[in-house]
Amino acid sequence: MTPSARVQAAIELLDAIIASARDGGPAADTLIARYFKERRYAGSRDRRAVRDHVYDAIRRVAERPESGRAAMIGIAHECPEIAALFDGSVHAPAPIEPGETGAEPGIIPAWIAPLLAAPVEQDALLGRAPVDLRVNRLRGALEDALPLLPDAMPVPGVSDALRLPEGAPVEKSEPWQRGLVEVQDAGSQLIAIACEARPGQTVIDLCAGAGGKTLALAVAMEGKGTLIAADTIRSRLARLSPRAERAGATFIQTLLLDQGHEARALESLHGRADAVLVDAPCSGTGTWRRNPEARWRLTPARLDRLVQEQARILDFAAPLLAPGGALVYATCALTDREGRGQVETFLQRHDGWIADAIDLPLGRAHGPGWLLTPGHDGTDGFYFARLRRGP
């Protein structure tokens, strides 16, 4: 591909990503993979260059642009080398017309900015994210993993966390293949630590997805006790079994829930759990470093629906706890409606519950919970709280 053809390919991909964001379709990474699967002629340098163009354009624009061309013209107005590639040659974008404007730059969509928690450093929300690993103590120790990952560095304050540069091919490495490490952001690891799971307990990961935090809880439990991974999406939950096998955490039980009727399936567990983790569906504002096009997907109406769903999940999670048990509510979101406000309204609705004080090596207190941000902590953004059921 010529440099001009790479820009045109980026424009075509951006058009697809913009439409997918508007209509709730596949994520950018999925669309990029599909695009190049259909274009086998594109070499690795071509794919890398096009991908860089696409993500440079996505990171630059806060509001969903009108078109891929507008997104790339915005870059062209700031970069003469890119502008020169709009030359109208074969497979190239048409020349930029006089007065043709590009998409305006920005970090935060205007409507979201006032909703973010006050301590959030907005300029850091779109930085490049590293690859964090959790050493799986069911398979070995940090000292076993470090010699096998020469580019990895321990994450200060997070005992089993290692950090690699962005884009490191972890899944091709020996320690990953033998289950010694799992890909997991250091902030996500701290959420699992906040659950204070212990061997012999009954622990429920209520929105388990593919089970990243479930596997961390399995390590804390040393493979002993009852650990249930529950979710409403079969395809996500199915990904946990091979991961658990590789990690040596085969005692995990899975439970597929019926969306909207979860309480019925969970009734037999009422009053039995020592800890319940609710890693709730959320806006994902804390993961924009990894998914910058998520800014283009979020709308006020969608945020309203997410806040309602979070409250609904918390309400059917609460009866699962035994007296003295801990309900850990977590989101990878940085809006106060999904974090501090959600926890405060739960405590208002439910008598006999208190918020535990949390003290971790990364993050800071924010209302009744704990806040992690990319700018302050170098992790993805998270809000979580540990809520204790009274006797």
C-alpha positions in Angstrom: 0.0 0.0 0.0 1.2 3.5 -0.7 1.2 6.1 2.1 -1.8 7.7 0.5 -3.7 4.4 0.2 -3.1 3.9 3.9 -4.8 7.2 4.7 -7.7 6.2 2.5 -7.9 2.8 4.3 -8.0 4.7 7.6 -10.8 6.9 6.4 -12.9 3.8 5.4 -12.3 2.2 8.7 -13.2 5.3 10.6 -16.5 5.5 8.7 -17.2 2.0 9.8 -16.2 2.7 13.4 -18.3 5.9 13.5 -21.4 4.0 12.2 -20.8 1.2 14.7 -20.5 3.6 17.6 -23.7 5.3 16.6 -25.6 2.0 16.2 -24.1 0.0 19.0 -22.1 -2.3 16.7 -18.7 -4.0 17.1 -15.7 -2.3 18.7 -13.0 -0.7 16.7 -10.5 -3.5 17.2 -13.0 -6.0 15.8 -13.7 -3.9 12.8 -10.0 -3.4 12.1 -9.4 -7.1 12.3 -12.3 -7.8 9.9 -11.1 -5.2 7.4 -7.6 -6.7 7.1 -8.9 -10.3 7.0 -10.6 -9.3 3.8 -7.5 -7.5 2.4 -4.8 -10.1 2.6 -2.6 -8.0 0.3 -1.9 -5.6 3.2 1.4 -6.3 4.8 2.3 -5.9 8.5 3.7 -2.4 8.0 0.5 -1.4 6.2 -1.7 -2.8 8.9 0.4 -1.1 11.6 0.4 2.3 9.8 -3.4 2.2 9.1 -4.1 1.2 12.7 -2.0 4.1 13.9 -3.8 6.6 11.7 -7.2 5.3 12.9 -6.3 5.5 16.6 -4.6 8.9 16.2 -7.9 10.2 14.7 -10.0 8.6 17.4 -7.9 9.9 20.3 -7.9 13.4 18.8 -11.7 13.8 18.6 -14.0 13.8 21.7 -17.3 14.1 19.9 -18.3 11.5 17.3 -17.3 13.0 14.0 -19.5 13.3 10.9 -17.2 11.0 8.8 -13.9 9.3 8.6 -12.7 11.9 6.2 -13.5 14.7 8.6 -11.6 12.9 11.3 -8.5 12.5 9.1 -8.7 16.0 7.7 -8.5 17.2 11.3 -5.2 15.5 11.6 -4.1 16.8 8.1 -4.7 20.4 9.2 -2.2 19.9 12.0 0.3 17.7 10.1 1.5 18.8 6.6 2.9 15.3 5.9 -0.6 13.8 6.2 -2.2 16.7 4.2 0.1 16.0 1.3 -1.3 12.4 1.0 -4.7 13.7 0.1 -3.5 13.9 -3.5 -6.3 12.2 -5.5 -4.0 9.5 -6.9 -5.1 5.9 -7.3 -6.4 4.5 -4.0 -5.8 7.9 -2.3 -8.2 10.3 -0.7 -9.5 13.2 -2.8 -7.6 16.5 -2.3 -8.8 18.7 0.5 -11.0 21.4 -0.8 -10.5 25.1 0.2 -12.4 25.7 3.3 -13.0 22.0 4.0 -12.9 21.7 7.8 -12.0 18.7 9.8 -13.3 17.4 13.1 -12.6 19.6 16.1 -10.1 18.2 18.6 -11.0 17.4 22.2 -10.5 15.0 25.0 -13.9 14.8 26.8 -17.3 15.1 25.2 -18.8 18.3 26.5 -21.8 16.8 28.2 -19.7 14.2 30.1 -17.0 16.5 31.5 -19.1 18.0 34.4 -20.2 14.5 35.4 -16.7 13.2 36.1 -15.5 12.9 39.7 -13.7 16.1 40.6 -10.3 14.5 41.3 -10.0 13.0 37.8 -7.1 14.3 35.7 -8.9 14.6 32.4 -5.7 15.1 30.3 -4.5 11.6 31.3 -7.7 9.7 30.2 -6.4 9.1 26.6 -2.8 8.3 27.3 -1.3 5.0 26.0 -2.0 2.2 28.3 0.6 -0.4 29.3 0.0 -4.2 29.5 -0.4 -5.2 33.2 -0.1 -8.8 34.3 -1.1 -10.6 37.5 1.3 -13.4 38.6 -0.9 -16.4 39.3 0.2 -17.8 42.7 -1.6 -21.1 42.0 1.2 -21.7 39.4 4.2 -19.9 40.9 5.6 -16.6 42.3 6.7 -13.2 41.1 10.3 -14.5 41.2 9.4 -17.3 38.8 7.8 -14.9 36.3 10.4 -12.1 36.2 13.2 -14.1 34.5 10.8 -15.2 31.8 9.6 -11.7 31.0 12.8 -9.5 30.7 10.9 -6.4 29.8 8.5 -6.6 32.7 8.7 -4.4 35.8 6.9 -4.8 39.1 4.1 -2.3 39.8 4.9 -0.6 43.1 2.3 -1.3 45.7 0.6 -4.2 44.0 2.2 -7.4 45.1 1.6 -9.7 42.2 1.5 -7.1 39.4 3.9 -6.7 36.5 3.9 -4.1 33.8 5.0 -4.4 30.1 5.1 -1.8 27.4 2.0 -1.2 25.3 1.2 -3.9 22.8 3.5 -6.5 24.3 2.5 -10.0 22.8 1.8 -11.6 26.2 -0.2 -14.5 24.9 2.7 -15.9 22.9 4.9 -16.0 26.0 5.8 -19.1 28.0 4.5 -17.8 31.3 1.1 -17.0 29.9 0.8 -20.3 28.1 1.5 -22.3 31.3 -0.8 -20.1 33.4 1.8 -18.4 35.4 0.5 -14.9 34.4 -2.9 -13.4 33.4 -3.5 -10.1 31.7 -5.1 -7.8 34.3 -4.8 -4.1 34.9 -3.2 -3.4 38.3 -6.3 -1.4 39.3 -8.5 -4.4 38.6 -6.2 -6.5 40.8 -6.7 -4.1 43.7 -10.5 -4.6 43.4 -10.0 -8.3 43.9 -7.8 -7.6 46.9 -10.5 -5.3 48.4 -12.9 -8.3 48.4 -10.7 -9.9 51.1 -11.6 -13.4 50.0 -10.1 -16.2 52.1 -9.8 -20.0 51.8 -12.9 -21.8 52.7 -15.3 -18.9 52.1 -18.3 -18.7 49.8 -17.6 -16.0 47.3 -19.7 -14.9 44.3 -18.5 -12.9 41.3 -21.9 -11.7 40.2 -21.0 -10.0 36.9 -18.1 -12.3 36.1 -17.8 -11.8 32.3 -14.9 -13.9 31.1 -13.6 -14.2 34.7 -10.6 -12.0 35.1 -11.4 -11.0 38.6 -12.8 -14.5 39.4 -9.4 -15.9 38.7 -7.8 -13.4 41.1 -10.3 -14.3 43.8 -9.5 -18.0 43.2 -5.9 -17.2 44.1 -6.9 -15.4 47.3 -8.9 -18.4 48.2 -6.0 -20.8 47.5 -8.4 -23.0 45.5 -10.4 -23.8 48.7 -14.0 -23.0 49.3 -17.0 -22.1 47.0 -16.4 -19.6 44.2 -19.3 -18.9 41.9 -18.9 -16.9 38.7 -22.3 -15.7 37.5 -23.2 -13.7 34.4 -26.1 -13.3 32.0 -24.1 -13.6 28.8 -23.3 -17.3 27.9 -20.5 -16.5 25.4 -18.6 -14.5 28.0 -19.0 -17.0 30.8 -17.9 -19.8 28.4 -14.5 -18.2 28.1 -13.8 -18.7 31.8 -13.5 -22.5 31.7 -10.3 -22.7 29.5 -8.8 -19.8 31.5 -9.5 -21.5 34.8 -8.0 -24.8 33.5 -4.8 -23.0 32.4 -4.7 -21.1 35.8 -5.2 -24.3 37.9 -8.4 -22.8 39.3 -10.7 -25.7 38.4 -12.8 -25.4 41.6 -14.7 -22.4 40.2 -18.4 -23.0 39.5 -20.3 -21.1 36.8 -23.9 -19.9 36.9 -25.7 -18.6 33.8 -28.4 -16.1 34.9 -31.5 -15.0 33.0 -31.4 -11.2 32.4 -34.1 -9.6 34.4 -34.8 -12.7 36.5 -31.5 -13.1 38.3 -32.9 -13.0 41.8 -34.9 -16.2 41.1 -31.8 -18.2 40.2 -29.8 -16.8 43.1 -32.5 -17.4 45.8 -30.8 -20.6 47.1 -27.7 -18.5 47.9 -29.4 -15.9 50.0 -27.6 -15.2 53.3 -24.7 -17.6 52.4 -22.0 -15.5 50.8 -19.0 -14.1 52.7 -18.2 -11.8 49.8 -20.0 -10.8 46.7 -18.3 -8.8 43.9 -20.5 -6.7 41.7 -18.3 -5.5 38.8 -21.2 -3.7 37.3 -21.8 -2.8 33.6 -20.8 0.9 33.2 -19.9 3.7 30.9 -16.2 2.5 30.7 -15.0 6.1 31.1 -12.0 4.7 33.1 -10.9 2.6 30.1 -10.7 5.2 27.4 -6.9 4.7 27.2 -7.7 1.2 25.8 -11.0 2.0 24.1 -11.0 5.6 23.0 -14.0 5.2 20.6 -16.1 4.4 23.7 -16.5 8.2 24.0 -18.4 8.1 20.7 -20.8 5.4 22.0 -21.9 7.0 25.3 -25.1 9.2 25.3 -27.0 10.7 28.2 -29.8 8.2 27.7 -27.4 5.2 27.8 -25.8 6.6 31.0 -29.2 6.8 32.6 -29.9 3.2 31.7 -26.6 2.1 33.1 -27.2 3.9 36.4 -30.6 2.2 36.7 -29.1 -1.2 35.9 -26.3 -0.8 38.5 -28.8 0.0 41.2 -31.0 -3.0 40.2 -28.0 -5.4 40.4 -26.9 -4.0 43.8 -30.5 -4.6 45.1 -30.6 -8.3 44.2 -27.0 -8.8 45.3 -27.5 -7.5 48.8 -29.6 -10.5 50.1 -26.8 -12.9 49.1 -24.6 -11.7 51.9 -24.4 -13.5 55.3 -24.3 -11.2 58.3 -21.0 -9.4 58.4 -20.4 -10.2 54.7 -18.9 -7.8 52.2 -20.5 -6.5 49.1 -17.8 -5.0 46.8 -19.3 -2.7 44.2 -16.9 -1.7 41.4 -17.1 0.0 38.0 -14.4 1.0 35.4 -16.2 4.3 35.3 -15.2 7.8 36.6 -18.6 9.5 36.7 -19.9 10.2 40.2 -23.4 9.0 39.2 -21.9 5.5 38.6 -19.5 5.6 41.6 -19.9 7.7 44.7 -23.5 8.6 44.0 -24.5 5.0 43.3 -22.9 3.8 46.6 -24.5 6.6 48.6 -28.0 5.9 47.3 -27.5 2.2 48.0 -26.7 3.0 51.7 -29.8 5.2 51.8 -32.0 2.4 50.4 -30.7 -0.4 52.6 -30.7 -0.2 56.4 -28.0 -1.9 58.4 -25.2 -1.5 55.9 -22.0 0.5 56.3 -19.1 1.4 54.0 -15.8 0.0 55.1 -12.8 2.2 55.2 -10.4 1.2 52.3 -6.7 1.8 52.5 -4.7 0.6 49.5 -1.2 1.5 48.1 -2.7 3.1 45.0 -5.7 5.4 44.7 -7.5 7.7 47.2 -10.7 7.9 49.1 -13.7 9.5 47.4 -16.9 9.6 49.3 -17.7 6.2 50.8 -15.3 4.4 48.3 -12.0 4.4 46.6 -10.9 6.1 43.3 -8.2 5.0 40.9 -7.3 7.2 37.9 -4.8 6.9 35.1 -3.2 10.3 35.9 -2.8 9.7 39.7 -2.2 6.0 39.8 -1.1 4.8 36.3 -3.9 2.3 36.2 -7.2 2.3 34.4 -9.9 4.3 36.1 -12.0 2.6 38.7 -14.4 3.4 41.5 -15.1 0.8 44.1 -16.5 0.5 47.6 -16.7 -2.3 50.2 -20.2 -2.4 51.8 -20.6 -4.4 55.0 -23.9 -6.1 56.0 -24.6 -5.7 59.7 -25.2 -8.6 62.1 
